[in-house]
Amino acid sequence: MAALDGKKILVIATNYGVEQDEIVVPVDQLRARGATVTVAAQETGSIQTLVGDKDPGKTLEPDTTIGGVNAGSFDALVVPGGTINADTLRTDQQAVALVSAFVEAGTPVAAICHGPWTLIEAGVVSGKTITSFPSLQSDLRNAGAEWVDREVQVDGGLITSRNPDDLPAFVDAIESALTA
């Protein structure tokens, strides 16, 4: 039996601009560990990933749309980065409402790189210790969080990491949160 058998994880993304490895690696690794992973995009149609915010990466097919999911149906939420993806998600009221619903329910929310922008918009970082891509540290501090430079930071139900190099620790922390 795999560690995450029976666990349902939601990954949200825009249809353009998500950092390739920050969506592909967690989806693949969490599925390999037994989780059922649902990828929800803003719209139907392919997700065009980017590498380093500029070069086209893999194309993924989402399972559903952000508007078509219910937070109560999942055991965790993953918010990948990519500057364009994260900046767009934080202006998407459905995505922000999903983050809020997961946090209010006490369900783990994992955000990497620029993903914590959506956590800021949802108003869930005040009083929390968070890591992110370094350029977000002032945004996080201004929202009431303590920013730290660590490969992974867990504070309550929030799991955060800095960049694609931190993906092994990030995925392990998601597994730990779901098997504790």
C-alpha positions, 0 to 999 in steps of 0.5 A: 500500500502506498503512503497516500492511498485514498488521499485526494489532492487538488492542484490549481493553475492558470492555463498559461504561465505555471512553472513546469516543474512546480506542477509536473513534479508534485502531480507525478510524485504525489500520484506515485505515492498513491494519491488521487490528484485532480488538476483544476485550471481556470478554463477548460483546455490545455495548461501551457507550462513555462520554464523559468517564466519564459520558455515553453514547457510541457502542456498538461490537460486539466481534469476540471476547472477551478470553478468546478471543484469543492474544497470539501472533496479534497484532503490537500490543496497545492498552489504551484508557482510561476510568476504569471500563474501566481499573479493571475491566480491571486486575482481569480476570486474562485481560486482565492475563495478555494484557498480560504475554504481549505484553510478554514476547514483546516485542510493542508495548503501547499504553495511553492515559489510565487504561489504564496501570493494567493495565500496573501490574497486569501488573508491566511498568512498573518501570524504564520511563518512562511517561505517563498521565492525571495522576491515575495518576502516584503509582500509576506511581511506586509501581510503579517507573516514572518518570512524565512529562507528555508527549503520548506516551511510548515506552519499549521496547515500551510506548507511553503517552499522557495523554488523548484530546487526545493521540490523534494522537501516540498512533496515530502512535507505534503505527504507528512501532512497527510499521513500525520 
